[in-house]
Amino acid sequence: MLNEMIGSVVQVCLFALVPLIVWLVTARKEASFFAWIGLKKPVCKEKTKTLLITAIAAIAYITAMNLSMKILPEGITTAGSQFAGMGMAGLVAVFFNAFVRTALSEELLFRGFLLKRISNKYGFPAGNTIQALLFGLLHGIPFGLVTKSVFTVILLTLLPGLFGWFQGWLNEKQCDGSIVPSWLLHGCINFLTGILSL
């Protein structure tokens, strides 16, 4: 558990390093780092509609990913696999892994840094598409390398990529540029995955 906590903090620091350097060089006088990266209280439009759309998207994503995991060869591990068999003793480690190590670090980098910087220069459609593609590749390529399957790379790039696109839309178009909604959504999905493997 302590290793997971320390590892989570180290990973967030590493993922935030480049954004922090860019902010120091380019935007330090314009906004605080947290506001610049989108780590701020969300102000969401049409809360009920946004919540309903988010719930449907999350259920569709979880279902599609679970079906996808069934076609992978035996012995392929996922993010939650490292907690298999730990029982309730692993609950705190799963929480840190889900909400800090993976969700916070990835949201800072993809939706907080890449999406916002690319959108500022080329517009939201380009920014959201590029960050979603990179986010998808981060998930698809490792599985492809292990399975040596182009189909696996495409499938496991496409599904997280589409969900990453949705998360970018949720933050920027529904919640005033805050990355908190996608962080919580991402963390909840990872937490659920981790709990199911305990």
N, C-alpha and C positions, 0 to 999 in steps of 0.2 A: 504494500500500500504506500509506504513512504517513497519507494522508488518511483511509483506512478505519479505521485504528487510532485516530486522534484523534476521528473522527466517532463511533466506537463508544463510546469513553469518555464523550464529551459526551452521547450519547443515554442511556446508563445513568444518568448524573448527573441528567438532566432527568426521566427516568421515576421515579427514586428521590426526587426533591425533595418531592413531596406526601407520600409515605409518611414521609419523614424529618421533615417539619414536624409531621405528625399524631403521630408517635411522641414527638417532643420535647415536645409539648403534653400528651399524654394518658398515655404509658406509659414515659417515660424512667426513672422510679424503679422500675418493675416488672420490666423485662427489657432486655437489650442490644438494640440495633437489629437486629442480625443474627438473634438468636433470635426476636424479635418478628415479623420479616418471613419467617422460615422458612429463612434461609440458614444451614443447620446440617447437620451430618453426619446422613444418613438412617439410621434404624433400621427396616428393612423386615421385615414379617411374611411368612412363607411365600415366601422369596426365589425359589425355583424356579417356583412357581405365578405369582407376580407378574411375573417376567421373561418367562414364556411368554405371559401375557395381554398384557403390554406389547408384545412382539414381534408378536403377532397384530394388535393395535390399530394399531401403526405401519405394518405392511404394508398393512392395509385402508385406512388413511388415505392413504398414499402412492399406492396404486392408484387410489382414488377421486379424489384431487386431480389425478393425471396424466390420467385420463379427462376430468375437468372442464376442464383446461387446453386439451384438444384441441377443445373446442366454442367456445372464445373466438375472437373475430375476429382475423384476422392483424394483427400489429403490436402486440398488447397485451403489455406487458412484465411479468415477474414479478420476485420478489426476486432470483433467480439470474441474470436476464437481463443485468444490468449487468456481469457477468464474462465474457460470451460472447466467445470468441475469444482470451482472455488466455493460455490454456495454463497450464502449471505455474507460470508467473510470478505468476499470480493466486491461487495456493493459500493464501498467508498472509492475503491480503485476504478471501478467501472464509471462512477460519476465523474471523477477527475479526467479519465480518458475521454469520455463522451463530451463533456461540456468545456473542458479547458484544453487538453492536448489536441484534440481533433477539431471540434467545432469553433472554438475561439480563434485558434491559430489560423485555420483555413478561412474563416470569415474576415479576419483582419486583412489577410493577404488578398483574397479574391474579390470579395464584395466591398471591403473597406478601402483597399489601396488600388488594385488594378481597375476595377469597374469605375471608380470615381475619377481616377487620373485619365483613363482612356476616354471616358464620357466627356470630360471637360474639354478634351482636344478634338474628338471626332463625333461626339453625340452619343446619346444613350443606346440606340440600337447597336452601334459598333462596339461600344464599351461592354455592354451586357453579353453580346455574342462572343467576344474574345475571351472575357473572363470565364464564361460558361464552358467554352471549348477547352481552355487550359485546365479548369477544374475537372472536367471530364477526363482529360488525358492523364491527370495525376492519379485518377482511380483506374482507368483502363489499361494503361501501359504496364504497371506492375503485374496485373493478372495475365496480360498477354505474354510477358516475358516468362512467367512461370509455366503457363499452359502451352506456349508456342502456338497460339491460335489467333489468327487474324479476326475470326468471328468474335472471340472473347474480347479482344481489344475494342472492336467496334461497339459491341453491346454494352460493355462496362465503361465505355467513354460516353456513349450516347445517353444512357439513363442518368448517371450523375450530372452530365452536362446539361440535360434538359431541366433537371431539378435545380441546378445551379443558376440557370437562366431564370427560372421561376423565383428563386430567392432574390436575385438581383432586382427583378420587377417588383417583388413584394417590398423590399427596402426602399427603393428609389421612387416608385410610382404610388405606393400606398402608405408608406410610413415615413415620409419626410427625410429620406436619406439615412435613417438610422440602421445600423447593422444588427441591432439587438433582436428584431424579429427573426431574421435568418439564423442568428446565433442560437436563440432558444429552440427554434424548429430543428435545426441541425443537431443540436445537443440532445433533444428529446428522442430523435430518431436513432442516434448512436447509442443513447442510454438504453432504449428499448432493445436494440440489437444485442448490447452487452448483457443485459439482464436475462434475455432468452438463452444465452449460452452458459449462464452460471450453473 
